[in-house]
Amino acid sequence: MVSSAVVPQPEIVYRHTLAVRITHWVNAFCLLVLLLSGLQIFNAHPTLYFGDKSDPDRAVLSMKAIERDDGSYAGITTIGSARFDTTGVLGLSRDANGELESRGFPYWITLPSYRDLATGRRWHFFFAWLFVLNGLAYLIYAAWSGHVRRDLAPTRSQLRHIGQSVWEHIRFRFPKGEEAKSYNVLQKLAYLAVIFGLLPLVVLTGLTMSPAMDAAFPFLLDMFGGRQSARTIHFLCAAGITAFVVVHLVMVVATGTWNNIRSMITGRYVIEPEEAPHGK
């Protein structure tokens, strides 16, 4: 006897509104330019401190080139009291002509690629303000439309099962069917941490490094414990945002590259049906 069971079909849902898609792509481009130009700025003094003054003996991170006993050179990255040989990548790397140069981050990851602090600062400041305006537009839309409450706020049930969600992600097992129509708890917590934590903090610490802003709002220096502390926190926040983006891209690939990219371009996302239990 031929089975008459209906085979579940994929479902197309409208997942991302136009406002979310536009602000997402503007944000992505701004963050890329800010990261690359920020590394150009960092290379002007590839050392970080806490406090208000630059004290080389109390640096929390530094990248530099040193001369070895045999006359050769090495790139050394120091984090606290730990030293690492990072020759060829950090501290000492080859320029576009293949020549070794003392440089924090290599030329191929900075904007511009050649040493030019002034140009790096212009790129950084212009896209920083574009990033802020785009972020404000997103927040206004999110508050007005209920996007945060509806799509980003985790439910009590999700929070109770957060351990299960972590285990499923470790095994690269992702939800299907009805459960896939909304963000999972790890996505929601990550987005909230970045949107309301790392991004505002990176903006405020960036403003704190500006003497003009410090003169207008002197409480910024007190808030972060000095300009050098603000610079270090700014760098750490940028590293955190970069880590978030890397994990985000890995998840995009793992859960379906084209499906995710299409949903962020057209808004439409294909939901795969849940697998029927064996024997049904």
NUVEX-118759 format. One record per residue (C-alpha): residue number from 1; residue in three letters; x, y, z. Coordinates in nm, 2 decimals, always signed. Example, Ala and Ser with C-alpha at 12.3 -4.5 7.8 and 13.67 -1.06 7.14 Angstrom:
% NUVEX-118759
  pos  code      c1      c2      c3
    1   ALA   +1.23   -0.45   +0.78
    2   SER   +1.37   -0.11   +0.71
//
This chain:
% NUVEX-118759
  pos  code      c1      c2      c3
    1   MET   +0.00   +0.00   +0.00
    2   VAL   +0.14   +0.34   -0.10
    3   SER   +0.18   +0.58   +0.18
    4   SER   -0.03   +0.90   +0.15
    5   ALA   +0.17   +1.09   +0.41
    6   VAL   +0.24   +1.46   +0.32
    7   VAL   +0.61   +1.55   +0.30
    8   PRO   +0.67   +1.87   +0.49
    9   GLN   +0.79   +2.16   +0.26
   10   PRO   +1.02   +2.45   +0.34
   11   GLU   +0.85   +2.77   +0.44
   12   ILE   +0.95   +3.12   +0.34
   13   VAL   +0.91   +3.38   +0.61
   14   TYR   +0.97   +3.76   +0.61
   15   ARG   +1.24   +3.78   +0.88
   16   HIS   +1.41   +4.12   +0.84
   17   THR   +1.24   +4.45   +0.77
   18   LEU   +1.39   +4.70   +0.53
   19   ALA   +1.51   +4.93   +0.81
   20   VAL   +1.69   +4.64   +0.98
   21   ARG   +1.85   +4.54   +0.65
   22   ILE   +1.97   +4.89   +0.56
   23   THR   +2.12   +4.97   +0.90
   24   HIS   +2.28   +4.62   +0.91
   25   TRP   +2.47   +4.67   +0.59
   26   VAL   +2.57   +5.03   +0.67
   27   ASN   +2.68   +4.91   +1.01
   28   ALA   +2.89   +4.63   +0.86
   29   PHE   +3.07   +4.86   +0.62
   30   CYS   +3.13   +5.13   +0.89
   31   LEU   +3.27   +4.87   +1.13
   32   LEU   +3.51   +4.73   +0.86
   33   VAL   +3.65   +5.08   +0.78
   34   LEU   +3.67   +5.17   +1.15
   35   LEU   +3.86   +4.85   +1.24
   36   LEU   +4.12   +4.89   +0.96
   37   SER   +4.17   +5.27   +1.01
   38   GLY   +4.18   +5.21   +1.39
   39   LEU   +4.47   +4.97   +1.35
   40   GLN   +4.65   +5.24   +1.14
   41   ILE   +4.60   +5.48   +1.43
   42   PHE   +4.71   +5.22   +1.69
   43   ASN   +5.03   +5.16   +1.49
   44   ALA   +5.13   +5.52   +1.56
   45   HIS   +5.19   +5.41   +1.92
   46   PRO   +5.13   +5.03   +1.95
   47   THR   +5.12   +5.02   +2.33
   48   LEU   +4.83   +5.03   +2.58
   49   TYR   +4.81   +5.15   +2.94
   50   PHE   +4.57   +5.20   +3.22
   51   GLY   +4.55   +5.54   +3.38
   52   ASP   +4.60   +5.89   +3.25
   53   LYS   +4.97   +5.87   +3.16
   54   SER   +5.19   +5.66   +2.92
   55   ASP   +5.42   +5.46   +3.14
   56   PRO   +5.62   +5.20   +2.94
   57   ASP   +5.71   +5.01   +3.26
   58   ARG   +5.33   +4.96   +3.33
   59   ALA   +5.21   +4.88   +2.97
   60   VAL   +4.94   +4.62   +2.95
   61   LEU   +5.01   +4.54   +2.59
   62   SER   +5.29   +4.64   +2.35
   63   MET   +5.41   +4.54   +2.01
   64   LYS   +5.77   +4.62   +1.90
   65   ALA   +6.07   +4.50   +1.71
   66   ILE   +6.39   +4.41   +1.91
   67   GLU   +6.74   +4.32   +1.80
   68   ARG   +6.85   +3.96   +1.88
   69   ASP   +7.20   +3.87   +2.00
   70   ASP   +7.29   +3.75   +1.65
   71   GLY   +7.20   +4.09   +1.50
   72   SER   +6.87   +3.98   +1.35
   73   TYR   +6.54   +4.13   +1.45
   74   ALA   +6.22   +3.99   +1.60
   75   GLY   +5.87   +4.11   +1.66
   76   ILE   +5.77   +4.08   +2.02
   77   THR   +5.42   +4.12   +2.16
   78   THR   +5.40   +4.17   +2.53
   79   ILE   +5.07   +4.12   +2.73
   80   GLY   +5.12   +4.20   +3.09
   81   SER   +5.44   +4.01   +3.19
   82   ALA   +5.40   +3.75   +2.91
   83   ARG   +5.62   +3.79   +2.60
   84   PHE   +5.54   +3.63   +2.26
   85   ASP   +5.75   +3.61   +1.95
   86   THR   +5.51   +3.73   +1.68
   87   THR   +5.77   +3.80   +1.41
   88   GLY   +5.61   +3.84   +1.06
   89   VAL   +5.27   +3.94   +1.20
   90   LEU   +5.29   +4.18   +1.50
   91   GLY   +5.57   +4.41   +1.59
   92   LEU   +5.78   +4.32   +1.29
   93   SER   +5.64   +4.24   +0.95
   94   ARG   +5.72   +4.29   +0.58
   95   ASP   +5.58   +4.59   +0.39
   96   ALA   +5.43   +4.59   +0.04
   97   ASN   +5.79   +4.58   -0.10
   98   GLY   +5.89   +4.28   +0.11
   99   GLU   +6.11   +4.47   +0.34
  100   LEU   +6.10   +4.41   +0.72
  101   GLU   +5.97   +4.71   +0.92
  102   SER   +5.89   +4.78   +1.28
  103   ARG   +5.51   +4.80   +1.29
  104   GLY   +5.23   +4.70   +1.53
  105   PHE   +4.99   +4.54   +1.28
  106   PRO   +5.10   +4.45   +0.92
  107   TYR   +5.03   +4.68   +0.63
  108   TRP   +4.77   +4.45   +0.47
  109   ILE   +4.52   +4.50   +0.76
  110   THR   +4.54   +4.88   +0.80
  111   LEU   +4.37   +5.16   +0.62
  112   PRO   +4.56   +5.31   +0.44
  113   SER   +4.81   +5.03   +0.40
  114   TYR   +5.11   +5.26   +0.41
  115   ARG   +5.20   +5.47   +0.72
  116   ASP   +4.97   +5.77   +0.72
  117   LEU   +4.83   +5.86   +1.06
  118   ALA   +4.65   +6.17   +0.93
  119   THR   +4.46   +5.98   +0.66
  120   GLY   +4.38   +5.70   +0.90
  121   ARG   +4.23   +5.95   +1.15
  122   ARG   +4.02   +6.12   +0.88
  123   TRP   +3.88   +5.78   +0.77
  124   HIS   +3.82   +5.68   +1.13
  125   PHE   +3.64   +6.00   +1.24
  126   PHE   +3.42   +6.03   +0.93
  127   PHE   +3.29   +5.67   +0.95
  128   ALA   +3.27   +5.69   +1.33
  129   TRP   +3.00   +5.96   +1.30
  130   LEU   +2.83   +5.77   +1.02
  131   PHE   +2.83   +5.47   +1.25
  132   VAL   +2.68   +5.67   +1.53
  133   LEU   +2.40   +5.82   +1.31
  134   ASN   +2.32   +5.48   +1.17
  135   GLY   +2.31   +5.33   +1.52
  136   LEU   +2.07   +5.60   +1.64
  137   ALA   +1.85   +5.54   +1.34
  138   TYR   +1.84   +5.17   +1.43
  139   LEU   +1.77   +5.23   +1.80
  140   ILE   +1.48   +5.47   +1.71
  141   TYR   +1.33   +5.22   +1.48
  142   ALA   +1.38   +4.93   +1.72
  143   ALA   +1.21   +5.13   +2.00
  144   TRP   +0.92   +5.25   +1.78
  145   SER   +0.85   +4.92   +1.61
  146   GLY   +0.90   +4.69   +1.92
  147   HIS   +1.18   +4.51   +1.75
  148   VAL   +1.39   +4.48   +2.07
  149   ARG   +1.10   +4.35   +2.28
  150   ARG   +0.96   +4.12   +2.00
  151   ASP   +1.28   +3.99   +1.84
  152   LEU   +1.57   +4.04   +2.08
  153   ALA   +1.45   +4.01   +2.43
  154   PRO   +1.49   +3.64   +2.54
  155   THR   +1.19   +3.46   +2.69
  156   ARG   +1.20   +3.30   +3.03
  157   SER   +1.17   +2.96   +2.86
  158   GLN   +1.48   +3.03   +2.65
  159   LEU   +1.68   +3.15   +2.95
  160   ARG   +1.59   +2.83   +3.14
  161   HIS   +1.72   +2.62   +2.85
  162   ILE   +2.03   +2.82   +2.77
  163   GLY   +2.26   +2.53   +2.86
  164   GLN   +2.08   +2.31   +2.60
  165   SER   +2.12   +2.58   +2.34
  166   VAL   +2.49   +2.60   +2.41
  167   TRP   +2.53   +2.22   +2.37
  168   GLU   +2.34   +2.22   +2.05
  169   HIS   +2.56   +2.50   +1.90
  170   ILE   +2.87   +2.31   +2.01
  171   ARG   +2.74   +2.01   +1.81
  172   PHE   +2.64   +2.24   +1.52
  173   ARG   +2.28   +2.13   +1.55
  174   PHE   +2.05   +2.42   +1.47
  175   PRO   +1.67   +2.46   +1.51
  176   LYS   +1.43   +2.39   +1.23
  177   GLY   +1.06   +2.44   +1.17
  178   GLU   +0.87   +2.68   +1.41
  179   GLU   +1.16   +2.72   +1.64
  180   ALA   +1.38   +2.86   +1.36
  181   LYS   +1.14   +3.15   +1.29
  182   SER   +1.29   +3.35   +1.58
  183   TYR   +1.64   +3.41   +1.71
  184   ASN   +1.77   +3.16   +1.96
  185   VAL   +1.87   +3.26   +2.31
  186   LEU   +2.24   +3.28   +2.23
  187   GLN   +2.18   +3.51   +1.93
  188   LYS   +1.95   +3.73   +2.14
  189   LEU   +2.20   +3.77   +2.43
  190   ALA   +2.49   +3.83   +2.19
  191   TYR   +2.30   +4.10   +1.99
  192   LEU   +2.19   +4.27   +2.32
  193   ALA   +2.54   +4.26   +2.46
  194   VAL   +2.69   +4.42   +2.14
  195   ILE   +2.41   +4.67   +2.08
  196   PHE   +2.37   +4.80   +2.43
  197   GLY   +2.71   +4.71   +2.57
  198   LEU   +3.01   +4.71   +2.34
  199   LEU   +2.89   +4.95   +2.08
  200   PRO   +2.80   +5.24   +2.32
  201   LEU   +3.12   +5.17   +2.52
  202   VAL   +3.34   +5.19   +2.21
  203   VAL   +3.17   +5.52   +2.11
  204   LEU   +3.21   +5.68   +2.46
  205   THR   +3.57   +5.57   +2.50
  206   GLY   +3.64   +5.71   +2.15
  207   LEU   +3.50   +6.04   +2.25
  208   THR   +3.70   +6.04   +2.57
  209   MET   +4.02   +6.03   +2.37
  210   SER   +3.93   +6.36   +2.21
  211   PRO   +4.07   +6.67   +2.40
  212   ALA   +3.79   +6.88   +2.27
  213   MET   +3.53   +6.64   +2.40
  214   ASP   +3.71   +6.62   +2.73
  215   ALA   +3.70   +7.00   +2.76
  216   ALA   +3.33   +7.00   +2.69
  217   PHE   +3.25   +6.69   +2.90
  218   PRO   +3.52   +6.65   +3.16
  219   PHE   +3.33   +6.37   +3.34
  220   LEU   +3.43   +6.14   +3.06
  221   LEU   +3.79   +6.12   +3.19
  222   ASP   +3.66   +6.05   +3.54
  223   MET   +3.42   +5.78   +3.40
  224   PHE   +3.70   +5.58   +3.24
  225   GLY   +3.99   +5.67   +3.47
  226   GLY   +4.20   +5.87   +3.22
  227   ARG   +4.26   +5.90   +2.85
  228   GLN   +4.50   +5.60   +2.84
  229   SER   +4.24   +5.38   +3.01
  230   ALA   +3.98   +5.49   +2.76
  231   ARG   +4.22   +5.40   +2.48
  232   THR   +4.28   +5.05   +2.62
  233   ILE   +3.90   +4.99   +2.68
  234   HIS   +3.84   +5.12   +2.33
  235   PHE   +4.08   +4.86   +2.19
  236   LEU   +3.93   +4.58   +2.40
  237   CYS   +3.58   +4.67   +2.29
  238   ALA   +3.69   +4.67   +1.92
  239   ALA   +3.85   +4.33   +1.98
  240   GLY   +3.52   +4.21   +2.13
  241   ILE   +3.32   +4.34   +1.84
  242   THR   +3.57   +4.17   +1.60
  243   ALA   +3.53   +3.84   +1.78
  244   PHE   +3.15   +3.88   +1.76
  245   VAL   +3.17   +3.94   +1.38
  246   VAL   +3.39   +3.64   +1.33
  247   VAL   +3.15   +3.41   +1.52
  248   HIS   +2.86   +3.56   +1.34
  249   LEU   +3.02   +3.49   +1.00
  250   VAL   +3.09   +3.13   +1.11
  251   MET   +2.73   +3.08   +1.21
  252   VAL   +2.61   +3.24   +0.88
  253   VAL   +2.81   +2.97   +0.69
  254   ALA   +2.71   +2.69   +0.93
  255   THR   +2.34   +2.76   +0.91
  256   GLY   +2.33   +2.83   +0.53
  257   THR   +2.53   +3.10   +0.36
  258   TRP   +2.29   +3.19   +0.08
  259   ASN   +1.98   +3.16   +0.29
  260   ASN   +2.12   +3.40   +0.55
  261   ILE   +2.26   +3.65   +0.29
  262   ARG   +1.94   +3.64   +0.09
  263   SER   +1.73   +3.71   +0.41
  264   MET   +1.95   +4.02   +0.48
  265   ILE   +1.91   +4.14   +0.13
  266   THR   +1.54   +4.06   +0.06
  267   GLY   +1.41   +4.00   +0.41
  268   ARG   +1.29   +3.65   +0.32
  269   TYR   +1.43   +3.34   +0.50
  270   VAL   +1.36   +2.98   +0.42
  271   ILE   +1.26   +2.76   +0.72
  272   GLU   +1.35   +2.40   +0.68
  273   PRO   +1.08   +2.17   +0.81
  274   GLU   +1.13   +1.97   +1.13
  275   GLU   +1.22   +1.61   +1.08
  276   ALA   +0.94   +1.37   +1.14
  277   PRO   +1.00   +1.12   +1.42
  278   HIS   +1.11   +0.77   +1.30
  279   GLY   +0.83   +0.53   +1.22
  280   LYS   +0.58   +0.80   +1.13
//
